[in-house]
Amino acid sequence: MTINISFILVALSLQLFFSFYLIKKIDGVSTQSLQRAFLSILQICSIYLIISFLCHLSNLFYLLFVIIFFCHLATYRYKGKYKLSLNPSVYLKNKNLLLNKQSIDVMLTMLGLKGLIAYLVLALTPLIFPLELNLHWLSLLASLMFIFVFTKSSFMNYEYLTKYFFEAKYGKQKAYSKFFKNDLVLKKSSKLRIKPVKLKENEEYDKKNIIILLVESLSSHVIDLKEEGKDVMPFLNSLVKEHGHIKKSICSGSETTKGLFSILHSMPCSLDVPIYSELSHINFYGLNYYLSLLGYESSYFQAYKDLSYGNKDKFLSTQKFDNVLSAEDIEKSREGEAFGWGMRDDIFYERFFKFLNKRNKDKPFFSTLLTVSSHMWFNHLPEKEKKIYPKSSGKEIYKNYINSMNFSDRCLEVFFKELERSGFAENTLVFITGDHSFPLEKELKFNNMLSVSEQAFSSPILLWGKEKKYSLSSSNKRSQLDIAPTILDLIGVKKEIPYFFGESLLRKTKKAAYSVQPHNGPSLAIYKDNIRKEVNFSDDDIELNDELADFLAHQYNLENDKYNENY
């Protein structure tokens, strides 16, 4: 049976037309980006042409491919990658995303009901009607076009499709791994060989209790923000006025595990390696290691009940946390105490202090808390809790986000009331920041192929102490990397930890801040001396400076499991 070339040409022409129509509407598109877009489109078409031959051999194979492609959407759409993979290991590694109710809810929200129906109708047409080979091809291509071009979501801009399909062809790892093949990184970086520092036992330390409170998706944008004539976060605004803070600190990435890793270990997150799952056997000797040496009891406490999600339970246990718990482990949620992804923030805080009051009070404690009420897409907030936009619903992401952050702010007030009631307030320091930020659709504009706006990677850092206002230095761009060194500085640890990338917020810094962008690369933003520099690993002419060398040395250790050897 022959292929009707005219159908392929028509399909290709339509794809090109809509692709270039959309890509021209994006600011800052270069000729190089358009060339890459063209190559990406040709690659997509060639992939589907080959698949169409195979699918025509058997309807069962075709159905299998439709299912695999949806699995691809589920795993890679959620993780921010769009490379088409027929490798079963991809889905096995991400099976928790496919089987998790909340993840599926997020993915279907991103896709939309109309998008899902259109995909199924277009993709399954060849199974319903006996079609020739060329219409198998056209049906597959049409379904692909609808999913990636016509469905509307801030995460479905065509540039992402372009970037990741181009990346699939030319390889992100190949681009920056070239530095590992010579001595450039080895000569320039001091971070390739690291060992934990021994603390002096005879020194006096101010062993205050430490709480790191990570508010899900907290963006710098909401500080002092008014919507509909109301303060979005009035309580947090009052804390900002009274306590030391950095309004716009840089987040290491746009996933919880990336932010959590950088906060607890003062190391940048990885470009490629899922640290929590693939390197869960390594103790990175971060903040918790040094606090344990000083006699602290440590706990990680999250509102979402599934600790295996993201492999947090295994990874944090390897980091020697004494307690790794969800709020449900303390007491099961009753009706009305949970919505969306898990326990509402105010109830979560009450559960935490219930746990805290039962522990050994002779030892100082270090606790990391992660909320979940403001998890995307922010559309599960009970109607009675919508105080800014009471009529928001569905895919009004900006309004839903504002309502969620306003709710989280009211819950923060509950946290501090519980802290006072517990009797720990006078001897406790509280850091409030976001696990990551969130790109608000109302203002966000993408820069094709390179990065996203700083807004999407910016979260405040606040240091609360009851008896003292701490002055935090913002002489340079500060980041999540600076939190661990700040805590050790406040306690009185005078030794520098040479493999920490951050610097105490109590001091001025000349160190760089790093942010992997847009989601899993291939761009890196390096902030130093209040200047933001882009490194796109798809480019050939990358200048290797000291800051980039340090980052690459860290990536080298992660990719080659060298940290295990170093320790």
Beta strands, then each sheet from edge to edge (+ up, - down):
strand 1: 209-215
strand 2: 226-227
strand 3: 230-231
strand 4: 244-250
strand 5: 297-302
strand 6: 323-326
strand 7: 338-339
strand 8: 342-343
strand 9: 365-370
strand 10: 428-434
strand 11: 458-465
strand 12: 513-518
strand 13: 522-528
strand 14: 531-536
sheet 1: 4+ 11- 10+ 1+ 9+ 5+ 6+
sheet 2: 2+ 3-
sheet 3: 7+ 8-
sheet 4: 12+ 13- 14+
end
